[in-house]
């Protein structure tokens, strides 16, 4: 099992479950997120083995500072889970949605790279360690009304493949986790069927079990991964007709939409 872990997005459903289970196993855990109150509830479970950090995961300097502080107190981690992510509907005809696309790429894709980067060289020197990116089955194919999220997760899957190839000779494990639907705030506003919906605690347990076994590609639940692969075999136009019948994911500002941290700040900066 792992003894020293970094978990970003530790405020959300999956991140909380991962952090909670790692703390219960006796690991020291860096709790990275934006909601200090939720992180404090986790730290209270094991104050001596956890620290709270609230950086913007897309800010490389802030993530380096987090890594330096954690390492100075607890040493080099043997597990880094880049779990922070956001979701939301997207309409390519709307100019305001370009800011949504930009911010989603910053968090879901760039945020993984900035989470890993400070630890890659120390882990290479140690000749061991596991880097985990939480992608999505949505990264396997573009879905109508969900272009920003799908693009960010597709980019992440390919990024992790590249990183895996770069680091394999160093003895590091790079794992891609592709969940389907989890019962979290990111799916609470969905207006369409969510087959295979998993509770975050169940997903976290399966992820940690897979990581312990050295799995490089974890799909949750497996049957949804098989369904996704089967649908990919359909002619593209038929696949599109099936998907276009489904309700769209809420866009920012619509009922049921989830908050995208830093979106308004980015818009203000560029005005």
N, C-alpha and C positions, 0 to 999 in steps of 0.2 A: 504493500500500500504506500501511498505518498505521505511524506512527512512535512513538506514545505510547499505551499501553493499560493498562487496569485489568481484571484477571480475578479474579472471586471463584470460590470452589470450585476453586481451582487445585490442590488435593490430589487430586481425583477424576480418573477416567479422561478424561473430555472436557475438563475444566479443564486438566489437565496437558498434554494434546495441544494445546490452543489456545495455552497459554502457551509451550510448547516451539517451536511453529511461528512464533509471533510473535517470540520471541527469535532464532530462526534467520534471520528476515527482517531483523534489525537494529533492531527496535523496542525501546524501553524499556518494561518491563512491571512493574506492581505485582502482586505475587503474594499473593493474599488467600486464606487458608484456616486450618484449625485444626491441621494436622499439620506442625509446623515442620521435621521431618526431610525430608519429601517436598518442602517448599518450598525447603529448603536445597539439595537436589539440583538443582532448577531454577535457583536463583540462581547456583550454581557454573558454569552454562553461560555466564553473562554478568554477573559481579558488578557491573560499573560501570553496567549498564543495568537493574538490577532491585533491588527492595527487598521484604522480607518483612513481612506484616502478619497478625495472628491475632485479629481481632475477631469478636464475634458479629454476623453480618450484620444481624440484626434490631434491633440497638442503634444508634439514630440518632446518638448522641453519639460512640460509638466509630468509626462509619463516617465521621463528619465529621472526626474527628481523623486518621484514615487519609488522607482526601482532602487535608487541609491539609498533612500531612507530605510526601505524594507531590508535590503541586504545588510546594511550596517547593524541592524537589530537582530535579524534572524538568519542571515547568510543567503547563499544562492538557492533559489527554489528548485525543486525537482519537477514541478508541474505549473504550467502557466496556461490558464484558460481564458481566452479572449471571447467573452460571452456578450459584452455590451452590444446592443443593437436596437434599431428602431424600425417601424413599419408604417405604411400608410399608402392610400390610393394615389394614383398619379394619372394626370390627363395631359398628354403631350401637346394639346392645342392651347393650353393655358400658360401664359408667361409666368404667373406666380408659382406654378408647380416646378419650374426650373430650379428655384431655390430649395424646394423639397428634395429634388434629385441630388443636388450638390451636397446638401447636409447629410442625406442618407448614405451617400458614398463616403463622406468624411468619417461617419461613425462606423458604418458596417464594414467598410473595406480598409480605409486608411487607419482606422482605430485598431484594427487587428495588427497591422504592421508596426504601429507605434507601441503597442503593448508588448510585442515579441522582441523588438529590436534591442532594448537595453539588456536583455537576458541571453541573447544568442551567443555572443562571444564568451561570457562566463560559462555557459552550458557546454560550449564546444571545448573549452579548456578542461572542464570536468569530465567530458566524454560521456555524459548521460543527461537525461532530462526529457520531458514531454511537453510539446507545444500543441495546444488544442484550439482550433477555430470553430466556433459555432456558426455553421452555414445554414442551409435550409433546402428542402426538396424543391422549393420555389426557384432555386438557382439552377435547376436542371432544364427549365424551359420557361420562356416568357409567357406570362399570364395576362389576359386583357385587364386593363385598369390597374396593373400592379408593376408597371415597367421599372420604376425606380428601385423597388425592393428586389425584384428578380435580378436586375442588372447588378446590384450591389452584392448579392449572394452568389451569382454566377462568377463575378470577378473574384470573389473570395475563394471559391472552390479552386479556380485555376491558380490563384496566388499560392494557396496551400500546396497544390501539386508541385509547383516550381520550388517552393521552399523545402519540401520533402526531398526532392532530388538533390538540392544543394547540400542538405545537412545529413543525409543518410550515412555518409562515410564517417561522420563525426560521432556516430553512436546516438544521435538524437532521434526521437520519435516525433513525427508531425502527424496529427490526427485531424481529419475532417469529420465533423458531426453534422449530419443533415436531418434535423427533425422535421416531421410533418406538423400537425396541429397540436399545440400544447395549450392547456387552459391557463392563460396568462393575460395580462392587460393588453398585450399586442393582438390577441384574438378576440377579446371581449366584445368588440364592436362589429365583428364579422357578421354579415347578413346571409351567408351561404352555408351549405352543409359542410361539416368538418369531419370527414371519416377518420377513424382511428385516433380521435382526440385523447391525448394522454395528460394525466396529472403531472405537474413538474417534479414532484417527489419521485414518481415512478421513472420518469425520464432521467433524472439525475442519477438514480441508482444504477440504471442500465448503462449510462455513459461511463460512470466510474468503474463499473465491472469490466466494460470493454477496454478502457484505458489500462487497467491492471493486467489484462490479458495481452496487451500490446497491439490492439486493433488500430489500423490506420484509417479505416473508413467505417463510421458508425451511422446507421440509418434507423430512425425511430418513427413509427413502428416498422418492422421489416416488411409487413404485408403492404403498407402504403408505398414503400419503396418499390416493391414488385409491381404494384398498380401503376405507379408513375412510369416505370420502365415499359410496361405494356402499352400505355397510352402513347408513349413516344414513338411506337411503331406504326401508329395510325397515320394516314395521309394528313399533311399539315392542315389542309382546309377543313377536313372532317374534325380534327382535333379542335380547331378554332370554333367551329359551329357548336360543339359541345360546351366549350368554355364560355362562349359569349352568351349562353342562356343563363349563366349564373349571375347573381347580384354582384356588384362591384364592391371592393373594399373601400370604406369611407375615406375621403380625402381630408386633408387638414381643414378644419373649420366646419366639417359636416358632423352630424350626430354620430357618435360612436367612434370618432377618430381618436387615435392616441397622440399624446404630445410628442413633439420632436424637439428635444433639448437643444438650445442654441440656434434654432431656426430664425426667430425674430431678431436676434443679435446679428446674424449673418445678413439678414435683409437690410437692417439699419446701417450696417457698415458699408454696404454697396450702394446705398442711395445717395 
